[in-house]
Amino acid sequence: MYNWSVDEKRFKKEDPEGYQIWRLEQMINYGEAGEKLDERLVRRYWEKIHNRIDPGYRRLFEMILWPKKRRVF
């Protein structure tokens, strides 16, 4: 993914954690051809990113990462 408005090399060097969060948001919202999301990173940064991603994707990730158990009678 090429982002013309961000100097990724500088961002990654100056704020590695911020860069990782930003990149994760970009991958969720806009996709990245050929790359997969790391579930551990999504879970780790969920509190920081859940308000900044598309609501549809947010519900999908919540269903996948934290499924509610069904009651069977």
C-alpha positions in Angstrom: 0.0 0.0 0.0 1.3 3.4 -0.9 0.2 6.3 1.2 1.1 9.6 -0.4 0.2 11.8 2.7 2.5 10.1 5.2 6.2 9.7 5.3 6.2 6.1 6.5 9.9 5.7 7.0 10.1 8.8 9.2 6.9 7.8 11.1 8.2 4.3 11.7 11.5 5.6 13.0 10.1 8.3 15.3 7.1 6.5 16.7 7.2 2.7 16.1 4.1 1.9 18.1 2.1 4.7 16.6 3.1 3.6 13.2 2.0 0.0 13.9 -1.4 1.2 15.1 -1.8 3.5 12.1 -0.8 0.7 9.7 -3.2 -1.7 11.3 -6.0 0.8 10.9 -5.1 1.3 7.3 -5.1 -2.4 6.6 -8.5 -2.9 8.2 -10.2 0.1 6.6 -8.6 0.0 3.1 -7.1 -3.4 2.7 -3.7 -4.6 1.7 -3.3 -6.9 -1.3 -1.4 -10.0 -0.3 -1.0 -9.2 3.4 -2.8 -10.7 6.3 -3.7 -9.1 9.6 -2.0 -10.4 12.8 -4.7 -11.3 15.2 -2.4 -10.7 18.2 -1.9 -7.0 17.1 -5.6 -6.5 16.5 -6.4 -7.8 20.0 -3.5 -5.8 21.6 -4.5 -2.5 20.0 -8.3 -3.0 19.9 -9.0 -0.3 22.5 -7.1 2.2 20.5 -8.4 1.4 17.1 -12.0 0.3 17.5 -13.4 3.8 17.3 -11.4 4.6 14.2 -12.4 1.8 11.9 -15.5 1.3 9.8 -18.5 0.2 11.9 -19.2 -2.8 9.7 -15.6 -4.0 10.1 -15.8 -3.3 13.8 -18.8 -5.6 14.3 -17.2 -8.3 12.1 -14.0 -8.2 14.1 -16.0 -8.3 17.4 -17.9 -11.4 16.2 -14.7 -13.1 15.1 -12.4 -12.2 18.0 -14.9 -12.4 20.9 -17.7 -14.7 19.9 -20.7 -14.9 22.3 -21.4 -18.5 23.4 -24.8 -19.8 22.4 -27.0 -21.5 25.0 -28.2 -24.9 24.0 -31.2 -26.3 25.8 
